[in-house]
Amino acid sequence: MLLQQCPCSGAKGNPLLLLAVVAGIWLLASWARLVYRKEGVSLMNKAVKIAIVVVLIVAVVVVIAVKSNKSGTSGLGGELQIPAEYMPEQLTGKGLPALIDVGAGTCIPCKLMAPILEELEEELQGKITVQFLDLNKYPGSADIYRIKAMPTQIFYDASGKELFRHEGFYSKEDILGKWKELGVDLTAAEPPTFERLTAAKVDSRPRESVCYMCDGDIDSKTLVTVQTDKGPVRLCSPHCYFIMYSCLTEDKSGFEKKVSVTDWSTGNSVPATEAIFLCGQDETTGRPRAKAFGDQAKAVKERTNSGGNILALVPLQQQELSHRCGFCDRACYPQDAAEVIVEDGVHTWGCCSHCALGVAARTGKDIEVREKDRLTGREIVVKTFDGGIASLEPKTAVAWFGQRKKPDGTWGSAGCFHQGFFANIDNLKNWVEQNPYETGRLITISQALAAKMKLSPQQIQKACKIGECAPK
C-alpha cells in the first residue's frame, strides 16, 4: 500500500482546506447550472465573472491552508512530533542493532507482521531492539523515517547507521536471514538441526516385494503389475497404480492393456481391463480400498462379507482420479492429503506437505495449508502471504525433507511419500526412529516454502512427473 500525498488529505483536520474543497464544489455546481440553462450571453458573462471571483477566493484559501499544513503537519496530515523514545536516535542508541517496522494497525500486511515482531522481540531480547511504529497513531513517523510504503522494515547497526530497508511483508525467516547476511550474530535464534543421511537399517527386502511408488511392502493379494520394455513394474495396490498413471508423461493411449491385477480370491493374475473391483473402506485406516476379482460372482460373494461397491476398471479410474494434487496433479486420497485453501476460496489438496506448499508457487496466490503431524495426527496450519510464511500453528512445527543419494553422489528428493510436517522436533525424531529406512534432514517450513517459490513455471510443470515407466 503506497503512501500518497493528496492536496485534500489534511482536510479533515484543517478547516481552511475543508472550506477550499466546499468552495470548489459550489463553484462547479454554479457554473454547471448557468451554462446548461442557456439563457443568453449576458448570463454567461455573469457566470464567468462569478467563477473568476470564486477561483481567486479558493486560491487564497488553499495557499494559506498549505502554508499552515507545512508549518505543523506531515504529508499525512499528522503532527511531525512523536514521543522522544520513538525517535531514530533513541531506538537505535541502545548499543544494540535495531529493527524498526513502520506501518499501520489497519493494513493487512502490517497485521501479519505483528506476531512475527512479537516473536523476534521475545527470542532476540538482549541481541537486537525490535519496535513497531503505528502511522495511525504517529503519522509524523512517515516523514521522519522516509516511508513510502507500508509496512517498511529498517535495519540499523548498533551505532544507529541504517543498513537495509525492505518494503512490504517480510517473513521471520527472511528477517533472520537478512541479519545473518548483514553480519549480526543471532546464533541463539538459529533453528534446530537434525538429519539422518544413513539409514538406520539396510533395506534388504527383495526388489520384487517393494512397491515402485510408495516403497511399501507388497501384499501378494493386491499386487498390480505393469509390463514395460525394460521389465515389469510392481505396485502394492490399485491406488498406487493410479498415482503412477496420473503422473506419466508418455502417451497413455491403451496403457491399461499393459496392466494386470491379482485376483483377491485365487491369487491369479488377471488383465486389468477384464477385472471387476470391489471398492470399500479400510476399517482401520478409513482409506478407500479396492480388491480385484476375475469374475463378478466372486466379487458379489466378497461384498456380502465386507460390503462395498462393484466397479469395472473405467469407473474405478474415474473415482481414483477425482482428487488430484493442486501442485503436481497426482491422484491422492483426501485421507492422506493436506487440505489447501487458496485465497479466492478454492479448495484443493497437496499429495504431500511439500506439494501443498507448492500450490502457492503454482497459483501465485496466498494459501492456507492444513496438514497432519505424521506421528500424532495433530493438525498443523500454515498460512502464507506474498510468498512467505505469515503464520504457523503450532509455532514449533517443522518439516522433514526426505532425501536419497543419487548414483553421482548428490542428494535429491526421496519423493512425496517421504516428506512430512511435525508439530515439533521431538515428534520428528520419534517418527524417524520408527522408520529405519528414512534418510533426510529437518528443514523449517519457511525453507520448504521458499524452495517451491524458487521453481520456474517449467519446473513446476514437470514436478513429480514420471517419464517412460521402468523398474528401479
MIMAR-681676 format. One record per residue (C-alpha): residue number from 0; residue in three letters; chain; x, y, z. Coordinates in steps of 0.2 Angstrom, whole numbers, padded with zeros to 4 digits. Example, Ala and Ser with C-alpha at 12.3 -4.5 7.8 and 13.67 -1.06 7.14 Angstrom:
<0,"ala","A",<0062,-0022,0039>>
<1,"ser","A",<0068,-0005,0036>>
END
This chain:
<0,"met","A",<0000,0000,0000>>
<1,"leu","A",<0008,0016,-0006>>
<2,"leu","A",<0008,0032,0005>>
<3,"gln","A",<0002,0045,-0007>>
<4,"gln","A",<0001,0064,-0003>>
<5,"cys","A",<-0016,0072,-0009>>
<6,"pro","A",<-0020,0090,-0008>>
<7,"cys","A",<-0035,0086,0002>>
<8,"ser","A",<-0028,0073,0013>>
<9,"gly","A",<-0027,0085,0028>>
<10,"ala","A",<-0045,0092,0025>>
<11,"lys","A",<-0052,0083,0039>>
<12,"gly","A",<-0041,0091,0052>>
<13,"asn","A",<-0039,0108,0044>>
<14,"pro","A",<-0055,0119,0042>>
<15,"leu","A",<-0046,0130,0029>>
<16,"leu","A",<-0043,0116,0017>>
<17,"leu","A",<-0061,0110,0020>>
<18,"leu","A",<-0068,0127,0016>>
<19,"ala","A",<-0057,0127,0000>>
<20,"val","A",<-0065,0110,-0005>>
<21,"val","A",<-0083,0116,-0002>>
<22,"ala","A",<-0080,0132,-0011>>
<23,"gly","A",<-0073,0122,-0026>>
<24,"ile","A",<-0088,0111,-0026>>
<25,"trp","A",<-0100,0126,-0025>>
<26,"leu","A",<-0091,0134,-0040>>
<27,"leu","A",<-0093,0119,-0051>>
<28,"ala","A",<-0111,0117,-0047>>
<29,"ser","A",<-0115,0135,-0050>>
<30,"trp","A",<-0106,0135,-0067>>
<31,"ala","A",<-0115,0120,-0072>>
<32,"arg","A",<-0132,0127,-0069>>
<33,"leu","A",<-0128,0143,-0078>>
<34,"val","A",<-0121,0135,-0093>>
<35,"tyr","A",<-0134,0122,-0096>>
<36,"arg","A",<-0149,0133,-0094>>
<37,"lys","A",<-0143,0143,-0110>>
<38,"glu","A",<-0152,0159,-0106>>
<39,"gly","A",<-0141,0171,-0115>>
<40,"val","A",<-0124,0178,-0117>>
<41,"ser","A",<-0127,0191,-0103>>
<42,"leu","A",<-0130,0177,-0091>>
<43,"met","A",<-0115,0168,-0097>>
<44,"asn","A",<-0104,0183,-0094>>
<45,"lys","A",<-0111,0184,-0076>>
<46,"ala","A",<-0106,0166,-0074>>
<47,"val","A",<-0088,0169,-0079>>
<48,"lys","A",<-0087,0184,-0068>>
<49,"ile","A",<-0093,0174,-0053>>
<50,"ala","A",<-0081,0160,-0057>>
<51,"ile","A",<-0066,0171,-0058>>
<52,"val","A",<-0071,0178,-0041>>
<53,"val","A",<-0073,0161,-0033>>
<54,"val","A",<-0057,0155,-0041>>
<55,"leu","A",<-0047,0169,-0033>>
<56,"ile","A",<-0055,0166,-0016>>
<57,"val","A",<-0051,0147,-0017>>
<58,"ala","A",<-0033,0150,-0022>>
<59,"val","A",<-0030,0162,-0007>>
<60,"val","A",<-0038,0149,0005>>
<61,"val","A",<-0028,0135,-0002>>
<62,"val","A",<-0011,0145,-0001>>
<63,"ile","A",<-0015,0149,0017>>
<64,"ala","A",<-0020,0131,0021>>
<65,"val","A",<-0005,0123,0013>>
<66,"lys","A",<0007,0135,0022>>
<67,"ser","A",<-0002,0131,0038>>
<68,"asn","A",<-0001,0112,0034>>
<69,"lys","A",<0018,0113,0031>>
<70,"ser","A",<0021,0123,0047>>
<71,"gly","A",<0014,0110,0059>>
<72,"thr","A",<0009,0094,0050>>
<73,"ser","A",<0017,0080,0039>>
<74,"gly","A",<0011,0075,0022>>
<75,"leu","A",<-0001,0063,0030>>
<76,"gly","A",<-0010,0077,0040>>
<77,"gly","A",<-0002,0072,0056>>
<78,"glu","A",<0009,0080,0069>>
<79,"leu","A",<0028,0079,0065>>
<80,"gln","A",<0031,0077,0083>>
<81,"ile","A",<0032,0059,0090>>
<82,"pro","A",<0037,0054,0108>>
<83,"ala","A",<0056,0056,0110>>
<84,"glu","A",<0058,0037,0114>>
<85,"tyr","A",<0052,0033,0096>>
<86,"met","A",<0064,0045,0088>>
<87,"pro","A",<0078,0036,0077>>
<88,"glu","A",<0092,0041,0089>>
<89,"gln","A",<0083,0034,0104>>
<90,"leu","A",<0078,0017,0096>>
<91,"thr","A",<0095,0014,0089>>
<92,"gly","A",<0105,0022,0103>>
<93,"lys","A",<0104,0007,0115>>
<94,"gly","A",<0120,-0001,0109>>
<95,"leu","A",<0111,-0015,0100>>
<96,"pro","A",<0106,-0017,0082>>
<97,"ala","A",<0088,-0012,0079>>
<98,"leu","A",<0074,-0017,0068>>
<99,"ile","A",<0061,-0004,0066>>
<100,"asp","A",<0044,-0008,0057>>
<101,"val","A",<0034,0006,0052>>
<102,"gly","A",<0016,0003,0047>>
<103,"ala","A",<-0002,0004,0052>>
<104,"gly","A",<-0013,-0007,0063>>
<105,"thr","A",<-0026,-0007,0049>>
<106,"cys","A",<-0016,-0013,0034>>
<107,"ile","A",<-0016,-0032,0031>>
<108,"pro","A",<0002,-0035,0029>>
<109,"cys","A",<0006,-0025,0045>>
<110,"lys","A",<-0006,-0036,0054>>
<111,"leu","A",<0003,-0051,0048>>
<112,"met","A",<0019,-0044,0053>>
<113,"ala","A",<0013,-0041,0071>>
<114,"pro","A",<0015,-0059,0078>>
<115,"ile","A",<0032,-0060,0069>>
<116,"leu","A",<0038,-0044,0078>>
<117,"glu","A",<0032,-0051,0094>>
<118,"glu","A",<0042,-0067,0092>>
<119,"leu","A",<0058,-0058,0087>>
<120,"glu","A",<0057,-0047,0102>>
<121,"glu","A",<0055,-0061,0113>>
<122,"glu","A",<0068,-0073,0106>>
<123,"leu","A",<0081,-0059,0102>>
<124,"gln","A",<0080,-0050,0119>>
<125,"gly","A",<0097,-0043,0123>>
<126,"lys","A",<0103,-0045,0105>>
<127,"ile","A",<0093,-0033,0095>>
<128,"thr","A",<0079,-0020,0098>>
<129,"val","A",<0063,-0023,0089>>
<130,"gln","A",<0050,-0009,0088>>
<131,"phe","A",<0034,-0006,0078>>
<132,"leu","A",<0028,0012,0074>>
<133,"asp","A",<0010,0014,0070>>
<134,"leu","A",<0007,0028,0057>>
<135,"asn","A",<-0011,0029,0063>>
<136,"lys","A",<-0005,0035,0080>>
<137,"tyr","A",<0011,0044,0075>>
<138,"pro","A",<0008,0049,0056>>
<139,"gly","A",<0024,0060,0058>>
<140,"ser","A",<0034,0044,0058>>
<141,"ala","A",<0032,0043,0039>>
<142,"asp","A",<0042,0059,0036>>
<143,"ile","A",<0055,0055,0050>>
<144,"tyr","A",<0058,0038,0043>>
<145,"arg","A",<0056,0042,0025>>
<146,"ile","A",<0042,0029,0022>>
<147,"lys","A",<0035,0027,0005>>
<148,"ala","A",<0025,0010,0008>>
<149,"met","A",<0018,0001,0022>>
<150,"pro","A",<0025,-0009,0031>>
<151,"thr","A",<0043,-0004,0030>>
<152,"gln","A",<0057,-0013,0040>>
<153,"ile","A",<0073,-0004,0043>>
<154,"phe","A",<0088,-0012,0049>>
<155,"tyr","A",<0101,-0002,0060>>
<156,"asp","A",<0118,-0007,0066>>
<157,"ala","A",<0122,-0004,0085>>
<158,"ser","A",<0129,0014,0081>>
<159,"gly","A",<0112,0019,0073>>
<160,"lys","A",<0118,0018,0055>>
<161,"glu","A",<0104,0011,0043>>
<162,"leu","A",<0110,-0005,0035>>
<163,"phe","A",<0095,-0010,0024>>
<164,"arg","A",<0076,-0007,0022>>
<165,"his","A",<0063,-0018,0015>>
<166,"glu","A",<0045,-0013,0009>>
<167,"gly","A",<0030,-0025,0012>>
<168,"phe","A",<0028,-0041,0021>>
<169,"tyr","A",<0044,-0049,0027>>
<170,"ser","A",<0044,-0066,0034>>
<171,"lys","A",<0053,-0071,0050>>
<172,"glu","A",<0064,-0082,0041>>
<173,"asp","A",<0069,-0068,0029>>
<174,"ile","A",<0072,-0056,0043>>
<175,"leu","A",<0084,-0068,0052>>
<176,"gly","A",<0092,-0072,0035>>
<177,"lys","A",<0095,-0053,0032>>
<178,"trp","A",<0103,-0051,0049>>
<179,"lys","A",<0114,-0065,0046>>
<180,"glu","A",<0119,-0058,0029>>
<181,"leu","A",<0122,-0041,0037>>
<182,"gly","A",<0134,-0049,0049>>
<183,"val","A",<0124,-0048,0065>>
<184,"asp","A",<0127,-0063,0076>>
<185,"leu","A",<0110,-0071,0081>>
<186,"thr","A",<0115,-0089,0084>>
<187,"ala","A",<0103,-0091,0098>>
<188,"ala","A",<0089,-0089,0085>>
<189,"glu","A",<0095,-0102,0073>>
<190,"pro","A",<0083,-0116,0070>>
<191,"pro","A",<0086,-0133,0077>>
<192,"thr","A",<0095,-0145,0066>>
<193,"phe","A",<0093,-0164,0064>>
<194,"glu","A",<0097,-0176,0050>>
<195,"arg","A",<0100,-0194,0046>>
<196,"leu","A",<0109,-0197,0030>>
<197,"thr","A",<0112,-0215,0033>>
<198,"ala","A",<0098,-0227,0035>>
<199,"ala","A",<0097,-0235,0052>>
<200,"lys","A",<0093,-0252,0044>>
<201,"val","A",<0099,-0259,0027>>
<202,"asp","A",<0084,-0262,0016>>
<203,"ser","A",<0087,-0280,0012>>
<204,"arg","A",<0069,-0283,0005>>
<205,"pro","A",<0069,-0292,-0012>>
<206,"arg","A",<0066,-0279,-0025>>
<207,"glu","A",<0050,-0288,-0031>>
<208,"ser","A",<0042,-0286,-0014>>
<209,"val","A",<0044,-0267,-0014>>
<210,"cys","A",<0031,-0255,-0021>>
<211,"tyr","A",<0038,-0245,-0036>>
<212,"met","A",<0028,-0229,-0030>>
<213,"cys","A",<0027,-0229,-0011>>
<214,"asp","A",<0042,-0241,-0006>>
<215,"gly","A",<0029,-0250,0005>>
<216,"asp","A",<0028,-0269,0006>>
<217,"ile","A",<0018,-0278,-0007>>
<218,"asp","A",<0004,-0289,-0002>>
<219,"ser","A",<0003,-0303,-0015>>
<220,"lys","A",<-0016,-0302,-0014>>
<221,"thr","A",<-0016,-0283,-0020>>
<222,"leu","A",<-0001,-0284,-0032>>
<223,"val","A",<-0003,-0274,-0048>>
<224,"thr","A",<0010,-0276,-0062>>
<225,"val","A",<0014,-0265,-0077>>
<226,"gln","A",<0023,-0273,-0091>>
<227,"thr","A",<0036,-0261,-0100>>
<228,"asp","A",<0050,-0264,-0112>>
<229,"lys","A",<0063,-0263,-0098>>
<230,"gly","A",<0054,-0276,-0087>>
<231,"pro","A",<0039,-0277,-0075>>
<232,"val","A",<0034,-0263,-0063>>
<233,"arg","A",<0026,-0270,-0047>>
<234,"leu","A",<0015,-0259,-0036>>
<235,"cys","A",<0007,-0263,-0020>>
<236,"ser","A",<-0011,-0259,-0024>>
<237,"pro","A",<-0023,-0252,-0037>>
<238,"his","A",<-0022,-0235,-0029>>
<239,"cys","A",<-0003,-0234,-0031>>
<240,"tyr","A",<-0005,-0239,-0049>>
<241,"phe","A",<-0017,-0224,-0052>>
<242,"ile","A",<-0005,-0212,-0043>>
<243,"met","A",<0008,-0218,-0056>>
<244,"tyr","A",<-0004,-0217,-0070>>
<245,"ser","A",<-0009,-0199,-0066>>
<246,"cys","A",<0009,-0193,-0067>>
<247,"leu","A",<0015,-0202,-0083>>
<248,"thr","A",<0022,-0191,-0097>>
<249,"glu","A",<0021,-0204,-0110>>
<250,"asp","A",<0006,-0207,-0121>>
<251,"lys","A",<-0007,-0216,-0111>>
<252,"ser","A",<-0017,-0222,-0126>>
<253,"gly","A",<-0020,-0241,-0122>>
<254,"phe","A",<-0009,-0240,-0107>>
<255,"glu","A",<-0022,-0251,-0097>>
<256,"lys","A",<-0018,-0265,-0108>>
<257,"lys","A",<0000,-0266,-0100>>
<258,"val","A",<-0008,-0269,-0083>>
<259,"ser","A",<-0013,-0284,-0074>>
<260,"val","A",<-0020,-0286,-0056>>
<261,"thr","A",<-0021,-0300,-0044>>
<262,"asp","A",<-0037,-0310,-0041>>
<263,"trp","A",<-0041,-0307,-0022>>
<264,"ser","A",<-0049,-0325,-0020>>
<265,"thr","A",<-0037,-0335,-0031>>
<266,"gly","A",<-0020,-0326,-0032>>
<267,"asn","A",<-0020,-0327,-0051>>
<268,"ser","A",<-0015,-0313,-0062>>
<269,"val","A",<-0030,-0305,-0072>>
<270,"pro","A",<-0029,-0292,-0086>>
<271,"ala","A",<-0035,-0276,-0078>>
<272,"thr","A",<-0047,-0272,-0092>>
<273,"glu","A",<-0056,-0289,-0088>>
<274,"ala","A",<-0056,-0287,-0069>>
<275,"ile","A",<-0070,-0282,-0058>>
<276,"phe","A",<-0066,-0272,-0042>>
<277,"leu","A",<-0074,-0272,-0025>>
<278,"cys","A",<-0072,-0255,-0018>>
<279,"gly","A",<-0074,-0251,0000>>
<280,"gln","A",<-0066,-0243,0015>>
<281,"asp","A",<-0052,-0250,0027>>
<282,"glu","A",<-0060,-0252,0044>>
<283,"thr","A",<-0043,-0247,0052>>
<284,"thr","A",<-0037,-0233,0042>>
<285,"gly","A",<-0053,-0226,0034>>
<286,"arg","A",<-0044,-0226,0017>>
<287,"pro","A",<-0053,-0232,0002>>
<288,"arg","A",<-0048,-0250,-0004>>
<289,"ala","A",<-0050,-0260,-0020>>
<290,"lys","A",<-0050,-0279,-0022>>
<291,"ala","A",<-0049,-0286,-0039>>
<292,"phe","A",<-0058,-0302,-0045>>
<293,"gly","A",<-0058,-0312,-0061>>
<294,"asp","A",<-0076,-0314,-0061>>
<295,"gln","A",<-0091,-0305,-0054>>
<296,"ala","A",<-0098,-0319,-0044>>
<297,"lys","A",<-0083,-0320,-0033>>
<298,"ala","A",<-0084,-0301,-0031>>
<299,"val","A",<-0103,-0302,-0026>>
<300,"lys","A",<-0099,-0315,-0013>>
<301,"glu","A",<-0085,-0305,-0005>>
<302,"arg","A",<-0096,-0290,-0005>>
<303,"thr","A",<-0108,-0300,0006>>
<304,"asn","A",<-0095,-0302,0019>>
<305,"ser","A",<-0086,-0285,0018>>
<306,"gly","A",<-0098,-0273,0009>>
<307,"gly","A",<-0093,-0260,-0004>>
<308,"asn","A",<-0097,-0256,-0022>>
<309,"ile","A",<-0093,-0266,-0038>>
<310,"leu","A",<-0085,-0257,-0052>>
<311,"ala","A",<-0076,-0260,-0068>>
<312,"leu","A",<-0059,-0253,-0072>>
<313,"val","A",<-0065,-0237,-0081>>
<314,"pro","A",<-0077,-0231,-0067>>
<315,"leu","A",<-0064,-0236,-0054>>
<316,"gln","A",<-0051,-0225,-0063>>
<317,"gln","A",<-0063,-0210,-0064>>
<318,"gln","A",<-0066,-0212,-0045>>
<319,"glu","A",<-0047,-0214,-0041>>
<320,"leu","A",<-0043,-0198,-0051>>
<321,"ser","A",<-0057,-0187,-0044>>
<322,"his","A",<-0045,-0180,-0031>>
<323,"arg","A",<-0028,-0173,-0038>>
<324,"cys","A",<-0014,-0163,-0030>>
<325,"gly","A",<-0015,-0145,-0033>>
<326,"phe","A",<0003,-0144,-0036>>
<327,"cys","A",<0009,-0159,-0046>>
<328,"asp","A",<-0008,-0166,-0051>>
<329,"arg","A",<-0005,-0183,-0044>>
<330,"ala","A",<-0020,-0193,-0039>>
<331,"cys","A",<-0022,-0193,-0020>>
<332,"tyr","A",<-0035,-0198,-0006>>
<333,"pro","A",<-0041,-0184,0005>>
<334,"gln","A",<-0037,-0195,0020>>
<335,"asp","A",<-0019,-0195,0016>>
<336,"ala","A",<-0018,-0177,0008>>
<337,"ala","A",<-0015,-0160,0015>>
<338,"glu","A",<-0030,-0148,0013>>
<339,"val","A",<-0026,-0132,0004>>
<340,"ile","A",<-0037,-0117,0004>>
<341,"val","A",<-0032,-0104,-0009>>
<342,"glu","A",<-0036,-0085,-0006>>
<343,"asp","A",<-0050,-0085,-0019>>
<344,"gly","A",<-0059,-0098,-0009>>
<345,"val","A",<-0054,-0113,-0020>>
<346,"his","A",<-0051,-0129,-0010>>
<347,"thr","A",<-0038,-0142,-0017>>
<348,"trp","A",<-0026,-0154,-0010>>
<349,"gly","A",<-0007,-0157,-0008>>
<350,"cys","A",<-0002,-0176,-0010>>
<351,"cys","A",<0011,-0172,0002>>
<352,"ser","A",<0015,-0157,0014>>
<353,"his","A",<0028,-0150,0002>>
<354,"cys","A",<0017,-0151,-0013>>
<355,"ala","A",<0004,-0142,-0003>>
<356,"leu","A",<0015,-0128,-0001>>
<357,"gly","A",<0019,-0129,-0019>>
<358,"val","A",<0001,-0123,-0023>>
<359,"ala","A",<0007,-0105,-0018>>
<360,"ala","A",<0020,-0106,-0032>>
<361,"arg","A",<0009,-0114,-0045>>
<362,"thr","A",<-0006,-0102,-0042>>
<363,"gly","A",<0004,-0086,-0037>>
<364,"lys","A",<-0008,-0084,-0023>>
<365,"asp","A",<-0009,-0084,-0004>>
<366,"ile","A",<-0014,-0101,0003>>
<367,"glu","A",<-0018,-0109,0020>>
<368,"val","A",<-0012,-0127,0022>>
<369,"arg","A",<-0020,-0139,0035>>
<370,"glu","A",<-0009,-0154,0037>>
<371,"lys","A",<-0007,-0168,0050>>
<372,"asp","A",<0008,-0172,0060>>
<373,"arg","A",<0014,-0188,0053>>
<374,"leu","A",<0017,-0196,0070>>
<375,"thr","A",<0002,-0190,0081>>
<376,"gly","A",<-0010,-0184,0068>>
<377,"arg","A",<-0011,-0166,0076>>
<378,"glu","A",<-0017,-0153,0064>>
<379,"ile","A",<-0003,-0140,0058>>
<380,"val","A",<-0010,-0124,0050>>
<381,"val","A",<0002,-0114,0039>>
<382,"lys","A",<-0004,-0098,0031>>
<383,"thr","A",<0006,-0089,0018>>
<384,"phe","A",<0007,-0071,0012>>
<385,"asp","A",<0016,-0064,-0003>>
<386,"gly","A",<0027,-0080,-0005>>
<387,"gly","A",<0032,-0081,0014>>
<388,"ile","A",<0025,-0089,0030>>
<389,"ala","A",<0013,-0077,0038>>
<390,"ser","A",<0008,-0088,0052>>
<391,"leu","A",<0011,-0106,0059>>
<392,"glu","A",<0002,-0116,0072>>
<393,"pro","A",<0009,-0123,0082>>
<394,"lys","A",<0024,-0111,0081>>
<395,"thr","A",<0036,-0126,0084>>
<396,"ala","A",<0031,-0135,0068>>
<397,"val","A",<0045,-0141,0057>>
<398,"ala","A",<0046,-0151,0041>>
<399,"trp","A",<0055,-0167,0036>>
<400,"phe","A",<0064,-0166,0019>>
<401,"gly","A",<0066,-0185,0014>>
<402,"gln","A",<0082,-0187,0003>>
<403,"arg","A",<0091,-0200,-0006>>
<404,"lys","A",<0109,-0201,-0013>>
<405,"lys","A",<0110,-0202,-0031>>
<406,"pro","A",<0122,-0213,-0041>>
<407,"asp","A",<0133,-0197,-0044>>
<408,"gly","A",<0134,-0194,-0025>>
<409,"thr","A",<0122,-0179,-0025>>
<410,"trp","A",<0107,-0179,-0014>>
<411,"gly","A",<0089,-0177,-0021>>
<412,"ser","A",<0071,-0179,-0015>>
<413,"ala","A",<0066,-0196,-0009>>
<414,"gly","A",<0048,-0192,-0016>>
<415,"cys","A",<0031,-0187,-0010>>
<416,"phe","A",<0029,-0202,0001>>
<417,"his","A",<0044,-0197,0011>>
<418,"gln","A",<0040,-0179,0016>>
<419,"gly","A",<0030,-0173,0031>>
<420,"phe","A",<0026,-0160,0044>>
<421,"phe","A",<0028,-0162,0063>>
<422,"ala","A",<0022,-0152,0077>>
<423,"asn","A",<0039,-0151,0085>>
<424,"ile","A",<0056,-0159,0083>>
<425,"asp","A",<0054,-0172,0096>>
<426,"asn","A",<0039,-0179,0085>>
<427,"leu","A",<0050,-0179,0070>>
<428,"lys","A",<0064,-0188,0079>>
<429,"asn","A",<0052,-0202,0085>>
<430,"trp","A",<0045,-0204,0068>>
<431,"val","A",<0062,-0206,0060>>
<432,"glu","A",<0066,-0219,0073>>
<433,"gln","A",<0051,-0229,0069>>
<434,"asn","A",<0055,-0228,0050>>
<435,"pro","A",<0073,-0235,0049>>
<436,"tyr","A",<0074,-0234,0030>>
<437,"glu","A",<0071,-0215,0030>>
<438,"thr","A",<0085,-0203,0026>>
<439,"gly","A",<0084,-0184,0025>>
<440,"arg","A",<0085,-0169,0036>>
<441,"leu","A",<0075,-0157,0046>>
<442,"ile","A",<0071,-0140,0037>>
<443,"thr","A",<0060,-0126,0043>>
<444,"ile","A",<0043,-0124,0035>>
<445,"ser","A",<0049,-0107,0028>>
<446,"gln","A",<0063,-0116,0019>>
<447,"ala","A",<0051,-0129,0012>>
<448,"leu","A",<0040,-0115,0005>>
<449,"ala","A",<0055,-0105,-0001>>
<450,"ala","A",<0061,-0120,-0011>>
<451,"lys","A",<0044,-0121,-0020>>
<452,"met","A",<0043,-0102,-0023>>
<453,"lys","A",<0060,-0103,-0032>>
<454,"leu","A",<0054,-0115,-0045>>
<455,"ser","A",<0051,-0109,-0063>>
<456,"pro","A",<0035,-0112,-0072>>
<457,"gln","A",<0044,-0126,-0082>>
<458,"gln","A",<0050,-0134,-0067>>
<459,"ile","A",<0033,-0134,-0059>>
<460,"gln","A",<0025,-0141,-0074>>
<461,"lys","A",<0037,-0156,-0073>>
<462,"ala","A",<0036,-0158,-0054>>
<463,"cys","A",<0033,-0176,-0048>>
<464,"lys","A",<0031,-0182,-0066>>
<465,"ile","A",<0037,-0200,-0072>>
<466,"gly","A",<0044,-0202,-0089>>
<467,"glu","A",<0044,-0219,-0098>>
<468,"cys","A",<0038,-0232,-0084>>
<469,"ala","A",<0053,-0243,-0079>>
<470,"pro","A",<0058,-0253,-0064>>
<471,"lys","A",<0070,-0247,-0052>>
END
